[in-house]
Amino acid sequence: MSHDTFSRNTRNQLKQVFDALRELMTPPDPPKRPTGFVTHEDKDSKKASGVRAKI
């Protein structure tokens, strides 16, 4: 294997490593909010279902 081929292969491998690291460093997209609106009845039913009775 010649020096030029070795150098080119090494550069390609390092580029792949750095590309993978850059991809891992980017923060994930924030969760998307649903489209539309929530009525008062919807809010009340969610609150009632989320409350647990103490025994």
mmCIF entry with sequence, helices, sheets and N, C-alpha, C, O atoms, coordinates in Angstrom:
data_MODEL
# 
_entry.id   MODEL 
# 
_entity.id                         1 
_entity.type                       polymer 
_entity.pdbx_number_of_molecules   1 
# 
_entity_poly.entity_id                      1 
_entity_poly.type                           'polypeptide(L)' 
_entity_poly.nstd_linkage                   no 
_entity_poly.nstd_monomer                   no 
_entity_poly.pdbx_seq_one_letter_code       MSHDTFSRNTRNQLKQVFDALRELMTPPDPPKRPTGFVTHEDKDSKKASGVRAKI 
_entity_poly.pdbx_seq_one_letter_code_can   MSHDTFSRNTRNQLKQVFDALRELMTPPDPPKRPTGFVTHEDKDSKKASGVRAKI 
_entity_poly.pdbx_strand_id                 A 
# 
loop_
_entity_poly_seq.entity_id 
_entity_poly_seq.num 
_entity_poly_seq.mon_id 
_entity_poly_seq.hetero 
1 1  MET n 
1 2  SER n 
1 3  HIS n 
1 4  ASP n 
1 5  THR n 
1 6  PHE n 
1 7  SER n 
1 8  ARG n 
1 9  ASN n 
1 10 THR n 
1 11 ARG n 
1 12 ASN n 
1 13 GLN n 
1 14 LEU n 
1 15 LYS n 
1 16 GLN n 
1 17 VAL n 
1 18 PHE n 
1 19 ASP n 
1 20 ALA n 
1 21 LEU n 
1 22 ARG n 
1 23 GLU n 
1 24 LEU n 
1 25 MET n 
1 26 THR n 
1 27 PRO n 
1 28 PRO n 
1 29 ASP n 
1 30 PRO n 
1 31 PRO n 
1 32 LYS n 
1 33 ARG n 
1 34 PRO n 
1 35 THR n 
1 36 GLY n 
1 37 PHE n 
1 38 VAL n 
1 39 THR n 
1 40 HIS n 
1 41 GLU n 
1 42 ASP n 
1 43 LYS n 
1 44 ASP n 
1 45 SER n 
1 46 LYS n 
1 47 LYS n 
1 48 ALA n 
1 49 SER n 
1 50 GLY n 
1 51 VAL n 
1 52 ARG n 
1 53 ALA n 
1 54 LYS n 
1 55 ILE n 
# 
_struct_asym.id          A 
_struct_asym.entity_id   1 
# 
loop_
_struct_conf.conf_type_id 
_struct_conf.id 
_struct_conf.pdbx_PDB_helix_id 
_struct_conf.beg_label_comp_id 
_struct_conf.beg_label_asym_id 
_struct_conf.beg_label_seq_id 
_struct_conf.pdbx_beg_PDB_ins_code 
_struct_conf.end_label_comp_id 
_struct_conf.end_label_asym_id 
_struct_conf.end_label_seq_id 
_struct_conf.pdbx_end_PDB_ins_code 
_struct_conf.beg_auth_comp_id 
_struct_conf.beg_auth_asym_id 
_struct_conf.beg_auth_seq_id 
_struct_conf.end_auth_comp_id 
_struct_conf.end_auth_asym_id 
_struct_conf.end_auth_seq_id 
_struct_conf.pdbx_PDB_helix_class 
_struct_conf.details 
_struct_conf.pdbx_PDB_helix_length 
HELX_P HELX_P1 AA1 HIS A 3  ? MET A 25 ? HIS A 3  MET A 25 1 ? 23 
HELX_P HELX_P2 AA2 HIS A 40 ? GLY A 50 ? HIS A 40 GLY A 50 1 ? 11 
# 
_struct_conf_type.id          HELX_P 
_struct_conf_type.criteria    ? 
_struct_conf_type.reference   ? 
# 
loop_
_atom_site.group_PDB 
_atom_site.id 
_atom_site.type_symbol 
_atom_site.label_atom_id 
_atom_site.label_alt_id 
_atom_site.label_comp_id 
_atom_site.label_asym_id 
_atom_site.label_entity_id 
_atom_site.label_seq_id 
_atom_site.pdbx_PDB_ins_code 
_atom_site.Cartn_x 
_atom_site.Cartn_y 
_atom_site.Cartn_z 
_atom_site.occupancy 
_atom_site.B_iso_or_equiv 
_atom_site.pdbx_formal_charge 
_atom_site.auth_seq_id 
_atom_site.auth_comp_id 
_atom_site.auth_asym_id 
_atom_site.auth_atom_id 
_atom_site.pdbx_PDB_model_num 
ATOM 1   N N  . MET A 1 1  ? 0.855   -1.171 0.000  1.00 0.00 ? 1  MET A N  1 
ATOM 2   C CA . MET A 1 1  ? 0.000   0.000  0.000  1.00 0.00 ? 1  MET A CA 1 
ATOM 3   C C  . MET A 1 1  ? 0.901   1.234  0.000  1.00 0.00 ? 1  MET A C  1 
ATOM 4   O O  . MET A 1 1  ? 1.820   1.346  0.811  1.00 0.00 ? 1  MET A O  1 
ATOM 5   N N  . SER A 1 2  ? 0.628   2.136  -0.903 1.00 0.00 ? 2  SER A N  1 
ATOM 6   C CA . SER A 1 2  ? 1.464   3.326  -0.982 1.00 0.00 ? 2  SER A CA 1 
ATOM 7   C C  . SER A 1 2  ? 1.055   4.340  0.078  1.00 0.00 ? 2  SER A C  1 
ATOM 8   O O  . SER A 1 2  ? -0.032  4.254  0.649  1.00 0.00 ? 2  SER A O  1 
ATOM 9   N N  . HIS A 1 3  ? 1.912   5.273  0.327  1.00 0.00 ? 3  HIS A N  1 
ATOM 10  C CA . HIS A 1 3  ? 1.652   6.311  1.328  1.00 0.00 ? 3  HIS A CA 1 
ATOM 11  C C  . HIS A 1 3  ? 0.432   7.148  0.962  1.00 0.00 ? 3  HIS A C  1 
ATOM 12  O O  . HIS A 1 3  ? -0.359  7.500  1.837  1.00 0.00 ? 3  HIS A O  1 
ATOM 13  N N  . ASP A 1 4  ? 0.268   7.469  -0.318 1.00 0.00 ? 4  ASP A N  1 
ATOM 14  C CA . ASP A 1 4  ? -0.870  8.285  -0.754 1.00 0.00 ? 4  ASP A CA 1 
ATOM 15  C C  . ASP A 1 4  ? -2.197  7.571  -0.502 1.00 0.00 ? 4  ASP A C  1 
ATOM 16  O O  . ASP A 1 4  ? -3.163  8.185  -0.049 1.00 0.00 ? 4  ASP A O  1 
ATOM 17  N N  . THR A 1 5  ? -2.236  6.283  -0.797 1.00 0.00 ? 5  THR A N  1 
ATOM 18  C CA . THR A 1 5  ? -3.465  5.512  -0.575 1.00 0.00 ? 5  THR A CA 1 
ATOM 19  C C  . THR A 1 5  ? -3.772  5.433  0.911  1.00 0.00 ? 5  THR A C  1 
ATOM 20  O O  . THR A 1 5  ? -4.921  5.610  1.316  1.00 0.00 ? 5  THR A O  1 
ATOM 21  N N  . PHE A 1 6  ? -2.763  5.169  1.726  1.00 0.00 ? 6  PHE A N  1 
ATOM 22  C CA . PHE A 1 6  ? -2.936  5.097  3.175  1.00 0.00 ? 6  PHE A CA 1 
ATOM 23  C C  . PHE A 1 6  ? -3.436  6.437  3.714  1.00 0.00 ? 6  PHE A C  1 
ATOM 24  O O  . PHE A 1 6  ? -4.354  6.474  4.534  1.00 0.00 ? 6  PHE A O  1 
ATOM 25  N N  . SER A 1 7  ? -2.842  7.523  3.261  1.00 0.00 ? 7  SER A N  1 
ATOM 26  C CA . SER A 1 7  ? -3.228  8.853  3.725  1.00 0.00 ? 7  SER A CA 1 
ATOM 27  C C  . SER A 1 7  ? -4.676  9.166  3.335  1.00 0.00 ? 7  SER A C  1 
ATOM 28  O O  . SER A 1 7  ? -5.432  9.723  4.131  1.00 0.00 ? 7  SER A O  1 
ATOM 29  N N  . ARG A 1 8  ? -5.054  8.806  2.112  1.00 0.00 ? 8  ARG A N  1 
ATOM 30  C CA . ARG A 1 8  ? -6.418  9.071  1.640  1.00 0.00 ? 8  ARG A CA 1 
ATOM 31  C C  . ARG A 1 8  ? -7.426  8.251  2.446  1.00 0.00 ? 8  ARG A C  1 
ATOM 32  O O  . ARG A 1 8  ? -8.471  8.768  2.840  1.00 0.00 ? 8  ARG A O  1 
ATOM 33  N N  . ASN A 1 9  ? -7.117  6.974  2.692  1.00 0.00 ? 9  ASN A N  1 
ATOM 34  C CA . ASN A 1 9  ? -8.010  6.126  3.486  1.00 0.00 ? 9  ASN A CA 1 
ATOM 35  C C  . ASN A 1 9  ? -8.167  6.661  4.907  1.00 0.00 ? 9  ASN A C  1 
ATOM 36  O O  . ASN A 1 9  ? -9.270  6.678  5.452  1.00 0.00 ? 9  ASN A O  1 
ATOM 37  N N  . THR A 1 10 ? -7.065  7.095  5.497  1.00 0.00 ? 10 THR A N  1 
ATOM 38  C CA . THR A 1 10 ? -7.109  7.637  6.856  1.00 0.00 ? 10 THR A CA 1 
ATOM 39  C C  . THR A 1 10 ? -7.959  8.899  6.910  1.00 0.00 ? 10 THR A C  1 
ATOM 40  O O  . THR A 1 10 ? -8.759  9.069  7.829  1.00 0.00 ? 10 THR A O  1 
ATOM 41  N N  . ARG A 1 11 ? -7.791  9.783  5.931  1.00 0.00 ? 11 ARG A N  1 
ATOM 42  C CA . ARG A 1 11 ? -8.609  11.003 5.887  1.00 0.00 ? 11 ARG A CA 1 
ATOM 43  C C  . ARG A 1 11 ? -10.090 10.673 5.756  1.00 0.00 ? 11 ARG A C  1 
ATOM 44  O O  . ARG A 1 11 ? -10.925 11.294 6.413  1.00 0.00 ? 11 ARG A O  1 
ATOM 45  N N  . ASN A 1 12 ? -10.418 9.702  4.915  1.00 0.00 ? 12 ASN A N  1 
ATOM 46  C CA . ASN A 1 12 ? -11.819 9.303  4.746  1.00 0.00 ? 12 ASN A CA 1 
ATOM 47  C C  . ASN A 1 12 ? -12.405 8.735  6.034  1.00 0.00 ? 12 ASN A C  1 
ATOM 48  O O  . ASN A 1 12 ? -13.544 9.034  6.393  1.00 0.00 ? 12 ASN A O  1 
ATOM 49  N N  . GLN A 1 13 ? -11.610 7.908  6.730  1.00 0.00 ? 13 GLN A N  1 
ATOM 50  C CA . GLN A 1 13 ? -12.075 7.334  7.982  1.00 0.00 ? 13 GLN A CA 1 
ATOM 51  C C  . GLN A 1 13 ? -12.261 8.416  9.051  1.00 0.00 ? 13 GLN A C  1 
ATOM 52  O O  . GLN A 1 13 ? -13.248 8.395  9.787  1.00 0.00 ? 13 GLN A O  1 
ATOM 53  N N  . LEU A 1 14 ? -11.332 9.344  9.138  1.00 0.00 ? 14 LEU A N  1 
ATOM 54  C CA . LEU A 1 14 ? -11.470 10.429 10.116 1.00 0.00 ? 14 LEU A CA 1 
ATOM 55  C C  . LEU A 1 14 ? -12.678 11.308 9.792  1.00 0.00 ? 14 LEU A C  1 
ATOM 56  O O  . LEU A 1 14 ? -13.377 11.758 10.700 1.00 0.00 ? 14 LEU A O  1 
ATOM 57  N N  . LYS A 1 15 ? -12.926 11.552 8.513  1.00 0.00 ? 15 LYS A N  1 
ATOM 58  C CA . LYS A 1 15 ? -14.098 12.339 8.117  1.00 0.00 ? 15 LYS A CA 1 
ATOM 59  C C  . LYS A 1 15 ? -15.374 11.635 8.566  1.00 0.00 ? 15 LYS A C  1 
ATOM 60  O O  . LYS A 1 15 ? -16.296 12.288 9.056  1.00 0.00 ? 15 LYS A O  1 
ATOM 61  N N  . GLN A 1 16 ? -15.443 10.320 8.409  1.00 0.00 ? 16 GLN A N  1 
ATOM 62  C CA . GLN A 1 16 ? -16.618 9.571  8.839  1.00 0.00 ? 16 GLN A CA 1 
ATOM 63  C C  . GLN A 1 16 ? -16.806 9.665  10.348 1.00 0.00 ? 16 GLN A C  1 
ATOM 64  O O  . GLN A 1 16 ? -17.930 9.821  10.827 1.00 0.00 ? 16 GLN A O  1 
ATOM 65  N N  . VAL A 1 17 ? -15.714 9.570  11.095 1.00 0.00 ? 17 VAL A N  1 
ATOM 66  C CA . VAL A 1 17 ? -15.791 9.663  12.554 1.00 0.00 ? 17 VAL A CA 1 
ATOM 67  C C  . VAL A 1 17 ? -16.288 11.043 12.968 1.00 0.00 ? 17 VAL A C  1 
ATOM 68  O O  . VAL A 1 17 ? -17.186 11.152 13.803 1.00 0.00 ? 17 VAL A O  1 
ATOM 69  N N  . PHE A 1 18 ? -15.716 12.095 12.393 1.00 0.00 ? 18 PHE A N  1 
ATOM 70  C CA . PHE A 1 18 ? -16.122 13.452 12.769 1.00 0.00 ? 18 PHE A CA 1 
ATOM 71  C C  . PHE A 1 18 ? -17.548 13.753 12.334 1.00 0.00 ? 18 PHE A C  1 
ATOM 72  O O  . PHE A 1 18 ? -18.267 14.457 13.045 1.00 0.00 ? 18 PHE A O  1 
ATOM 73  N N  . ASP A 1 19 ? -17.974 13.241 11.190 1.00 0.00 ? 19 ASP A N  1 
ATOM 74  C CA . ASP A 1 19 ? -19.372 13.425 10.767 1.00 0.00 ? 19 ASP A CA 1 
ATOM 75  C C  . ASP A 1 19 ? -20.326 12.752 11.750 1.00 0.00 ? 19 ASP A C  1 
ATOM 76  O O  . ASP A 1 19 ? -21.368 13.311 12.091 1.00 0.00 ? 19 ASP A O  1 
ATOM 77  N N  . ALA A 1 20 ? -19.969 11.558 12.202 1.00 0.00 ? 20 ALA A N  1 
ATOM 78  C CA . ALA A 1 20 ? -20.804 10.853 13.168 1.00 0.00 ? 20 ALA A CA 1 
ATOM 79  C C  . ALA A 1 20 ? -20.850 11.604 14.492 1.00 0.00 ? 20 ALA A C  1 
ATOM 80  O O  . ALA A 1 20 ? -21.909 11.702 15.113 1.00 0.00 ? 20 ALA A O  1 
ATOM 81  N N  . LEU A 1 21 ? -19.705 12.140 14.933 1.00 0.00 ? 21 LEU A N  1 
ATOM 82  C CA . LEU A 1 21 ? -19.679 12.906 16.184 1.00 0.00 ? 21 LEU A CA 1 
ATOM 83  C C  . LEU A 1 21 ? -20.520 14.174 16.078 1.00 0.00 ? 21 LEU A C  1 
ATOM 84  O O  . LEU A 1 21 ? -21.241 14.520 17.014 1.00 0.00 ? 21 LEU A O  1 
ATOM 85  N N  . ARG A 1 22 ? -20.435 14.869 14.947 1.00 0.00 ? 22 ARG A N  1 
ATOM 86  C CA . ARG A 1 22 ? -21.248 16.077 14.746 1.00 0.00 ? 22 ARG A CA 1 
ATOM 87  C C  . ARG A 1 22 ? -22.731 15.740 14.810 1.00 0.00 ? 22 ARG A C  1 
ATOM 88  O O  . ARG A 1 22 ? -23.520 16.483 15.394 1.00 0.00 ? 22 ARG A O  1 
ATOM 89  N N  . GLU A 1 23 ? -23.105 14.619 14.208 1.00 0.00 ? 23 GLU A N  1 
ATOM 90  C CA . GLU A 1 23 ? -24.506 14.218 14.216 1.00 0.00 ? 23 GLU A CA 1 
ATOM 91  C C  . GLU A 1 23 ? -24.976 13.903 15.634 1.00 0.00 ? 23 GLU A C  1 
ATOM 92  O O  . GLU A 1 23 ? -26.108 14.223 15.995 1.00 0.00 ? 23 GLU A O  1 
ATOM 93  N N  . LEU A 1 24 ? -24.125 13.283 16.433 1.00 0.00 ? 24 LEU A N  1 
ATOM 94  C CA . LEU A 1 24 ? -24.481 12.969 17.821 1.00 0.00 ? 24 LEU A CA 1 
ATOM 95  C C  . LEU A 1 24 ? -24.533 14.216 18.693 1.00 0.00 ? 24 LEU A C  1 
ATOM 96  O O  . LEU A 1 24 ? -25.253 14.231 19.692 1.00 0.00 ? 24 LEU A O  1 
ATOM 97  N N  . MET A 1 25 ? -23.793 15.256 18.343 1.00 0.00 ? 25 MET A N  1 
ATOM 98  C CA . MET A 1 25 ? -23.750 16.475 19.154 1.00 0.00 ? 25 MET A CA 1 
ATOM 99  C C  . MET A 1 25 ? -24.932 17.404 18.909 1.00 0.00 ? 25 MET A C  1 
ATOM 100 O O  . MET A 1 25 ? -25.215 18.265 19.742 1.00 0.00 ? 25 MET A O  1 
ATOM 101 N N  . THR A 1 26 ? -25.626 17.251 17.791 1.00 0.00 ? 26 THR A N  1 
ATOM 102 C CA . THR A 1 26 ? -26.758 18.136 17.526 1.00 0.00 ? 26 THR A CA 1 
ATOM 103 C C  . THR A 1 26 ? -27.910 17.756 18.445 1.00 0.00 ? 26 THR A C  1 
ATOM 104 O O  . THR A 1 26 ? -28.232 16.576 18.578 1.00 0.00 ? 26 THR A O  1 
ATOM 105 N N  . PRO A 1 27 ? -28.533 18.742 19.081 1.00 0.00 ? 27 PRO A N  1 
ATOM 106 C CA . PRO A 1 27 ? -29.634 18.436 20.002 1.00 0.00 ? 27 PRO A CA 1 
ATOM 107 C C  . PRO A 1 27 ? -30.852 17.928 19.234 1.00 0.00 ? 27 PRO A C  1 
ATOM 108 O O  . PRO A 1 27 ? -31.061 18.304 18.081 1.00 0.00 ? 27 PRO A O  1 
ATOM 109 N N  . PRO A 1 28 ? -31.654 17.077 19.871 1.00 0.00 ? 28 PRO A N  1 
ATOM 110 C CA . PRO A 1 28 ? -32.850 16.576 19.196 1.00 0.00 ? 28 PRO A CA 1 
ATOM 111 C C  . PRO A 1 28 ? -33.870 17.695 19.006 1.00 0.00 ? 28 PRO A C  1 
ATOM 112 O O  . PRO A 1 28 ? -33.855 18.690 19.730 1.00 0.00 ? 28 PRO A O  1 
ATOM 113 N N  . ASP A 1 29 ? -34.746 17.522 18.034 1.00 0.00 ? 29 ASP A N  1 
ATOM 114 C CA . ASP A 1 29 ? -35.785 18.508 17.794 1.00 0.00 ? 29 ASP A CA 1 
ATOM 115 C C  . ASP A 1 29 ? -36.734 18.537 18.987 1.00 0.00 ? 29 ASP A C  1 
ATOM 116 O O  . ASP A 1 29 ? -37.041 17.491 19.558 1.00 0.00 ? 29 ASP A O  1 
ATOM 117 N N  . PRO A 1 30 ? -37.202 19.729 19.368 1.00 0.00 ? 30 PRO A N  1 
ATOM 118 C CA . PRO A 1 30 ? -38.139 19.806 20.490 1.00 0.00 ? 30 PRO A CA 1 
ATOM 119 C C  . PRO A 1 30 ? -39.462 19.154 20.104 1.00 0.00 ? 30 PRO A C  1 
ATOM 120 O O  . PRO A 1 30 ? -39.810 19.120 18.924 1.00 0.00 ? 30 PRO A O  1 
ATOM 121 N N  . PRO A 1 31 ? -40.206 18.633 21.086 1.00 0.00 ? 31 PRO A N  1 
ATOM 122 C CA . PRO A 1 31 ? -41.492 18.011 20.763 1.00 0.00 ? 31 PRO A CA 1 
ATOM 123 C C  . PRO A 1 31 ? -42.453 19.039 20.166 1.00 0.00 ? 31 PRO A C  1 
ATOM 124 O O  . PRO A 1 31 ? -42.487 20.197 20.583 1.00 0.00 ? 31 PRO A O  1 
ATOM 125 N N  . LYS A 1 32 ? -43.216 18.600 19.202 1.00 0.00 ? 32 LYS A N  1 
ATOM 126 C CA . LYS A 1 32 ? -44.141 19.515 18.534 1.00 0.00 ? 32 LYS A CA 1 
ATOM 127 C C  . LYS A 1 32 ? -45.458 19.571 19.294 1.00 0.00 ? 32 LYS A C  1 
ATOM 128 O O  . LYS A 1 32 ? -45.951 18.564 19.801 1.00 0.00 ? 32 LYS A O  1 
ATOM 129 N N  . ARG A 1 33 ? -46.009 20.772 19.359 1.00 0.00 ? 33 ARG A N  1 
ATOM 130 C CA . ARG A 1 33 ? -47.300 20.950 19.993 1.00 0.00 ? 33 ARG A CA 1 
ATOM 131 C C  . ARG A 1 33 ? -48.393 20.559 19.009 1.00 0.00 ? 33 ARG A C  1 
ATOM 132 O O  . ARG A 1 33 ? -48.253 20.789 17.807 1.00 0.00 ? 33 ARG A O  1 
ATOM 133 N N  . PRO A 1 34 ? -49.475 19.975 19.499 1.00 0.00 ? 34 PRO A N  1 
ATOM 134 C CA . PRO A 1 34 ? -50.557 19.594 18.586 1.00 0.00 ? 34 PRO A CA 1 
ATOM 135 C C  . PRO A 1 34 ? -51.237 20.827 17.996 1.00 0.00 ? 34 PRO A C  1 
ATOM 136 O O  . PRO A 1 34 ? -51.302 21.883 18.624 1.00 0.00 ? 34 PRO A O  1 
ATOM 137 N N  . THR A 1 35 ? -51.736 20.666 16.786 1.00 0.00 ? 35 THR A N  1 
ATOM 138 C CA . THR A 1 35 ? -52.456 21.746 16.122 1.00 0.00 ? 35 THR A CA 1 
ATOM 139 C C  . THR A 1 35 ? -53.891 21.760 16.608 1.00 0.00 ? 35 THR A C  1 
ATOM 140 O O  . THR A 1 35 ? -54.491 20.701 16.793 1.00 0.00 ? 35 THR A O  1 
ATOM 141 N N  . GLY A 1 36 ? -54.451 22.938 16.818 1.00 0.00 ? 36 GLY A N  1 
ATOM 142 C CA . GLY A 1 36 ? -55.840 23.047 17.228 1.00 0.00 ? 36 GLY A CA 1 
ATOM 143 C C  . GLY A 1 36 ? -55.963 23.726 18.572 1.00 0.00 ? 36 GLY A C  1 
ATOM 144 O O  . GLY A 1 36 ? -55.072 24.457 19.006 1.00 0.00 ? 36 GLY A O  1 
ATOM 145 N N  . PHE A 1 37 ? -57.078 23.472 19.219 1.00 0.00 ? 37 PHE A N  1 
ATOM 146 C CA . PHE A 1 37 ? -57.324 24.088 20.509 1.00 0.00 ? 37 PHE A CA 1 
ATOM 147 C C  . PHE A 1 37 ? -57.988 23.073 21.425 1.00 0.00 ? 37 PHE A C  1 
ATOM 148 O O  . PHE A 1 37 ? -58.511 22.055 20.973 1.00 0.00 ? 37 PHE A O  1 
ATOM 149 N N  . VAL A 1 38 ? -57.958 23.369 22.733 1.00 0.00 ? 38 VAL A N  1 
ATOM 150 C CA . VAL A 1 38 ? -58.547 22.489 23.737 1.00 0.00 ? 38 VAL A CA 1 
ATOM 151 C C  . VAL A 1 38 ? -59.686 23.245 24.397 1.00 0.00 ? 38 VAL A C  1 
ATOM 152 O O  . VAL A 1 38 ? -59.522 24.389 24.820 1.00 0.00 ? 38 VAL A O  1 
ATOM 153 N N  . THR A 1 39 ? -60.840 22.601 24.484 1.00 0.00 ? 39 THR A N  1 
ATOM 154 C CA . THR A 1 39 ? -62.000 23.236 25.116 1.00 0.00 ? 39 THR A CA 1 
ATOM 155 C C  . THR A 1 39 ? -61.908 23.078 26.631 1.00 0.00 ? 39 THR A C  1 
ATOM 156 O O  . THR A 1 39 ? -61.095 22.304 27.136 1.00 0.00 ? 39 THR A O  1 
ATOM 157 N N  . HIS A 1 40 ? -62.743 23.811 27.343 1.00 0.00 ? 40 HIS A N  1 
ATOM 158 C CA . HIS A 1 40 ? -62.757 23.712 28.802 1.00 0.00 ? 40 HIS A CA 1 
ATOM 159 C C  . HIS A 1 40 ? -63.169 22.308 29.240 1.00 0.00 ? 40 HIS A C  1 
ATOM 160 O O  . HIS A 1 40 ? -62.666 21.805 30.246 1.00 0.00 ? 40 HIS A O  1 
ATOM 161 N N  . GLU A 1 41 ? -64.076 21.669 28.500 1.00 0.00 ? 41 GLU A N  1 
ATOM 162 C CA . GLU A 1 41 ? -64.492 20.314 28.846 1.00 0.00 ? 41 GLU A CA 1 
ATOM 163 C C  . GLU A 1 41 ? -63.322 19.346 28.733 1.00 0.00 ? 41 GLU A C  1 
ATOM 164 O O  . GLU A 1 41 ? -63.168 18.448 29.561 1.00 0.00 ? 41 GLU A O  1 
ATOM 165 N N  . ASP A 1 42 ? -62.506 19.531 27.713 1.00 0.00 ? 42 ASP A N  1 
ATOM 166 C CA . ASP A 1 42 ? -61.346 18.662 27.537 1.00 0.00 ? 42 ASP A CA 1 
ATOM 167 C C  . ASP A 1 42 ? -60.366 18.843 28.700 1.00 0.00 ? 42 ASP A C  1 
ATOM 168 O O  . ASP A 1 42 ? -59.829 17.863 29.217 1.00 0.00 ? 42 ASP A O  1 
ATOM 169 N N  . LYS A 1 43 ? -60.135 20.078 29.108 1.00 0.00 ? 43 LYS A N  1 
ATOM 170 C CA . LYS A 1 43 ? -59.210 20.339 30.210 1.00 0.00 ? 43 LYS A CA 1 
ATOM 171 C C  . LYS A 1 43 ? -59.733 19.717 31.502 1.00 0.00 ? 43 LYS A C  1 
ATOM 172 O O  . LYS A 1 43 ? -58.967 19.107 32.248 1.00 0.00 ? 43 LYS A O  1 
ATOM 173 N N  . ASP A 1 44 ? -61.046 19.868 31.774 1.00 0.00 ? 44 ASP A N  1 
ATOM 174 C CA . ASP A 1 44 ? -61.634 19.330 32.994 1.00 0.00 ? 44 ASP A CA 1 
ATOM 175 C C  . ASP A 1 44 ? -61.557 17.805 33.026 1.00 0.00 ? 44 ASP A C  1 
ATOM 176 O O  . ASP A 1 44 ? -61.288 17.224 34.078 1.00 0.00 ? 44 ASP A O  1 
ATOM 177 N N  . SER A 1 45 ? -61.787 17.155 31.892 1.00 0.00 ? 45 SER A N  1 
ATOM 178 C CA . SER A 1 45 ? -61.740 15.692 31.874 1.00 0.00 ? 45 SER A CA 1 
ATOM 179 C C  . SER A 1 45 ? -60.310 15.198 32.069 1.00 0.00 ? 45 SER A C  1 
ATOM 180 O O  . SER A 1 45 ? -60.113 14.147 32.679 1.00 0.00 ? 45 SER A O  1 
ATOM 181 N N  . LYS A 1 46 ? -59.312 15.917 31.576 1.00 0.00 ? 46 LYS A N  1 
ATOM 182 C CA . LYS A 1 46 ? -57.920 15.514 31.774 1.00 0.00 ? 46 LYS A CA 1 
ATOM 183 C C  . LYS A 1 46 ? -57.516 15.678 33.230 1.00 0.00 ? 46 LYS A C  1 
ATOM 184 O O  . LYS A 1 46 ? -56.815 14.832 33.785 1.00 0.00 ? 46 LYS A O  1 
ATOM 185 N N  . LYS A 1 47 ? -57.963 16.779 33.851 1.00 0.00 ? 47 LYS A N  1 
ATOM 186 C CA . LYS A 1 47 ? -57.628 16.994 35.258 1.00 0.00 ? 47 LYS A CA 1 
ATOM 187 C C  . LYS A 1 47 ? -58.263 15.923 36.130 1.00 0.00 ? 47 LYS A C  1 
ATOM 188 O O  . LYS A 1 47 ? -57.628 15.419 37.056 1.00 0.00 ? 47 LYS A O  1 
ATOM 189 N N  . ALA A 1 48 ? -59.513 15.570 35.842 1.00 0.00 ? 48 ALA A N  1 
ATOM 190 C CA . ALA A 1 48 ? -60.223 14.585 36.661 1.00 0.00 ? 48 ALA A CA 1 
ATOM 191 C C  . ALA A 1 48 ? -59.585 13.210 36.520 1.00 0.00 ? 48 ALA A C  1 
ATOM 192 O O  . ALA A 1 48 ? -59.503 12.470 37.499 1.00 0.00 ? 48 ALA A O  1 
ATOM 193 N N  . SER A 1 49 ? -59.135 12.858 35.334 1.00 0.00 ? 49 SER A N  1 
ATOM 194 C CA . SER A 1 49 ? -58.554 11.539 35.151 1.00 0.00 ? 49 SER A CA 1 
ATOM 195 C C  . SER A 1 49 ? -57.135 11.460 35.726 1.00 0.00 ? 49 SER A C  1 
ATOM 196 O O  . SER A 1 49 ? -56.651 10.367 36.021 1.00 0.00 ? 49 SER A O  1 
ATOM 197 N N  . GLY A 1 50 ? -56.471 12.597 35.888 1.00 0.00 ? 50 GLY A N  1 
ATOM 198 C CA . GLY A 1 50 ? -55.109 12.597 36.393 1.00 0.00 ? 50 GLY A CA 1 
ATOM 199 C C  . GLY A 1 50 ? -55.021 12.630 37.904 1.00 0.00 ? 50 GLY A C  1 
ATOM 200 O O  . GLY A 1 50 ? -53.939 12.419 38.452 1.00 0.00 ? 50 GLY A O  1 
ATOM 201 N N  . VAL A 1 51 ? -56.133 12.891 38.608 1.00 0.00 ? 51 VAL A N  1 
ATOM 202 C CA . VAL A 1 51 ? -56.132 13.003 40.070 1.00 0.00 ? 51 VAL A CA 1 
ATOM 203 C C  . VAL A 1 51 ? -56.426 11.643 40.651 1.00 0.00 ? 51 VAL A C  1 
ATOM 204 O O  . VAL A 1 51 ? -57.391 10.985 40.262 1.00 0.00 ? 51 VAL A O  1 
ATOM 205 N N  . ARG A 1 52 ? -55.580 11.215 41.597 1.00 0.00 ? 52 ARG A N  1 
ATOM 206 C CA . ARG A 1 52 ? -55.792 9.937  42.254 1.00 0.00 ? 52 ARG A CA 1 
ATOM 207 C C  . ARG A 1 52 ? -56.350 10.158 43.660 1.00 0.00 ? 52 ARG A C  1 
ATOM 208 O O  . ARG A 1 52 ? -55.988 11.112 44.348 1.00 0.00 ? 52 ARG A O  1 
ATOM 209 N N  . ALA A 1 53 ? -57.208 9.281  44.051 1.00 0.00 ? 53 ALA A N  1 
ATOM 210 C CA . ALA A 1 53 ? -57.776 9.373  45.399 1.00 0.00 ? 53 ALA A CA 1 
ATOM 211 C C  . ALA A 1 53 ? -56.800 8.728  46.388 1.00 0.00 ? 53 ALA A C  1 
ATOM 212 O O  . ALA A 1 53 ? -56.198 7.694  46.099 1.00 0.00 ? 53 ALA A O  1 
ATOM 213 N N  . LYS A 1 54 ? -56.655 9.351  47.544 1.00 0.00 ? 54 LYS A N  1 
ATOM 214 C CA . LYS A 1 54 ? -55.785 8.780  48.577 1.00 0.00 ? 54 LYS A CA 1 
ATOM 215 C C  . LYS A 1 54 ? -56.571 7.722  49.351 1.00 0.00 ? 54 LYS A C  1 
ATOM 216 O O  . LYS A 1 54 ? -57.734 7.920  49.702 1.00 0.00 ? 54 LYS A O  1 
ATOM 217 N N  . ILE A 1 55 ? -55.918 6.614  49.604 1.00 0.00 ? 55 ILE A N  1 
ATOM 218 C CA . ILE A 1 55 ? -56.597 5.518  50.328 1.00 0.00 ? 55 ILE A CA 1 
ATOM 219 C C  . ILE A 1 55 ? -56.075 5.448  51.742 1.00 0.00 ? 55 ILE A C  1 
ATOM 220 O O  . ILE A 1 55 ? -56.510 4.599  52.520 1.00 0.00 ? 55 ILE A O  1 
# 
